[in-house]
Amino acid sequence: MSNIWVTSDTHFGHDKDFIWKARGYCSIQEHDEDLIKKWNEHIKPDDIVYHLGDVIMGEAEHGLECLKKLNGEIH
């Protein structure tokens, strides 16, 4: 059975220290890698995820690569 999740503000690629430093990271790369790891620990491949906004705040290509690594059917 699938779970349904709601989230927002992942800010993949947002290389401003007020984003990643405030969340306890040393770089945006560390932030993005850890966010993907934690996401996939909780969200299974068949889960449904509604992402409400601020998904990618940097280069689109980098953000799309991050999204490809995430579990779930993302809307």
KEMIKOL-668225 format. One record per atom (N, C-alpha, C): residue in one letter; x, y, z. Coordinates in steps of 0.05 Angstrom, whole numbers, padded with zeros to 5 digits, always signed. Example, Ala and Ser with C-alpha at 12.3 -4.5 7.8 and 13.67 -1.06 7.14 Angstrom:
% residues 2
A+00264-00114+00156
A+00246-00090+00156
A+00264-00066+00156
S+00257-00045+00142
S+00273-00021+00143
S+00258+00001+00157
This chain:
% residues 75
M+00017-00024+00000
M+00000+00000+00000
M+00018+00025+00000
S+00011+00044-00017
S+00026+00069-00019
S+00019+00088+00003
N+00038+00104+00011
N+00034+00126+00029
N+00032+00151+00012
I+00019+00172+00023
I+00018+00198+00010
I+00033+00218+00027
W+00051+00233+00015
W+00068+00252+00029
W+00063+00280+00016
V+00067+00301+00033
V+00066+00328+00023
V+00091+00342+00033
T+00105+00357+00016
T+00129+00371+00024
T+00132+00396+00007
S+00152+00412+00014
S+00159+00436-00002
S+00187+00445+00006
D+00197+00464-00010
D+00222+00478-00003
D+00247+00461-00001
T+00251+00442-00019
T+00276+00427-00019
T+00299+00444-00028
H+00294+00464-00045
H+00315+00483-00053
H+00340+00469-00065
F+00336+00448-00081
F+00360+00435-00093
F+00376+00455-00108
G+00402+00455-00103
G+00421+00472-00118
G+00421+00501-00109
H+00407+00509-00089
H+00405+00537-00080
H+00430+00544-00064
D+00451+00553-00078
D+00477+00557-00066
D+00479+00584-00052
K+00462+00588-00033
K+00463+00612-00015
K+00465+00601+00013
D+00485+00610+00028
D+00490+00598+00054
D+00467+00601+00074
F+00449+00620+00069
F+00426+00622+00087
F+00407+00599+00084
I+00410+00583+00062
I+00394+00559+00058
I+00408+00535+00071
W+00432+00529+00062
W+00445+00504+00072
W+00458+00508+00099
K+00469+00531+00105
K+00482+00535+00130
K+00462+00534+00153
A+00439+00547+00149
A+00418+00547+00169
A+00407+00519+00175
R+00410+00501+00156
R+00401+00473+00160
R+00424+00455+00170
G+00447+00467+00176
G+00469+00452+00189
G+00489+00439+00170
Y+00490+00449+00145
Y+00508+00437+00125
Y+00531+00456+00119
C+00553+00444+00108
C+00576+00459+00100
C+00576+00469+00071
S+00558+00458+00055
S+00556+00465+00027
S+00529+00457+00016
I+00522+00467-00007
I+00497+00459-00020
I+00499+00430-00030
Q+00523+00421-00037
Q+00526+00394-00046
Q+00520+00375-00023
E+00531+00381+00001
E+00525+00365+00025
E+00495+00365+00031
H+00483+00388+00029
H+00454+00391+00034
H+00438+00373+00015
D+00444+00375-00011
D+00428+00360-00031
D+00432+00330-00027
E+00457+00321-00023
E+00462+00292-00019
E+00448+00281+00005
D+00449+00296+00027
D+00436+00287+00052
D+00405+00287+00049
L+00395+00308+00036
L+00366+00309+00032
L+00356+00285+00016
I+00370+00278-00005
I+00363+00255-00021
I+00364+00229-00004
K+00385+00226+00012
K+00388+00203+00029
K+00365+00201+00048
K+00359+00223+00062
K+00337+00222+00082
K+00310+00218+00069
W+00305+00231+00046
W+00281+00227+00031
W+00276+00197+00026
N+00297+00184+00014
N+00294+00157+00006
N+00293+00137+00030
E+00301+00146+00053
E+00298+00129+00077
E+00269+00128+00086
H+00253+00148+00079
H+00225+00150+00088
H+00205+00144+00066
I+00211+00152+00042
I+00193+00150+00020
I+00200+00126+00002
K+00181+00109-00002
K+00186+00085-00018
K+00179+00090-00047
P+00190+00074-00065
P+00185+00079-00094
P+00156+00081-00102
D+00138+00067-00089
D+00110+00068-00097
D+00093+00088-00081
D+00106+00104-00064
D+00092+00125-00050
D+00086+00149-00069
I+00066+00164-00061
I+00059+00188-00077
I+00067+00213-00061
V+00081+00231-00074
V+00091+00256-00061
V+00080+00280-00076
Y+00068+00299-00061
Y+00060+00325-00072
Y+00081+00345-00062
H+00096+00356-00081
H+00116+00376-00074
H+00104+00403-00081
L+00100+00420-00061
L+00085+00444-00065
L+00100+00468-00075
G+00126+00467-00076
G+00140+00490-00088
G+00169+00492-00079
D+00184+00510-00092
D+00212+00514-00087
D+00228+00488-00087
V+00224+00473-00109
V+00237+00448-00112
V+00267+00452-00119
I+00271+00467-00140
I+00298+00473-00151
I+00302+00503-00150
M+00324+00511-00138
M+00330+00540-00136
M+00357+00547-00147
G+00369+00528-00162
G+00395+00532-00174
G+00393+00524-00204
E+00415+00513-00214
E+00415+00504-00242
E+00395+00482-00246
A+00379+00484-00266
A+00358+00465-00272
A+00369+00437-00276
E+00391+00434-00290
E+00402+00408-00296
E+00410+00393-00270
H+00422+00407-00251
H+00429+00396-00225
H+00404+00388-00210
G+00385+00405-00209
G+00360+00399-00195
G+00345+00375-00206
L+00345+00373-00233
L+00331+00350-00245
L+00346+00324-00239
E+00373+00325-00238
E+00388+00302-00230
E+00382+00293-00201
C+00378+00312-00184
C+00370+00306-00156
C+00343+00293-00156
L+00324+00304-00171
L+00297+00293-00171
L+00296+00264-00181
K+00313+00258-00200
K+00315+00231-00211
K+00323+00210-00190
K+00337+00219-00169
K+00347+00202-00148
K+00326+00197-00126
L+00304+00212-00126
L+00285+00210-00105
L+00264+00188-00110
N+00258+00174-00088
N+00236+00154-00089
N+00210+00168-00091
G+00190+00153-00100
G+00162+00163-00101
G+00154+00174-00128
E+00128+00175-00131
E+00115+00188-00154
E+00110+00217-00146
I+00127+00235-00157
I+00126+00263-00148
I+00108+00280-00166
H+00090+00295-00154
H+00072+00313-00168
H+00078+00341-00160
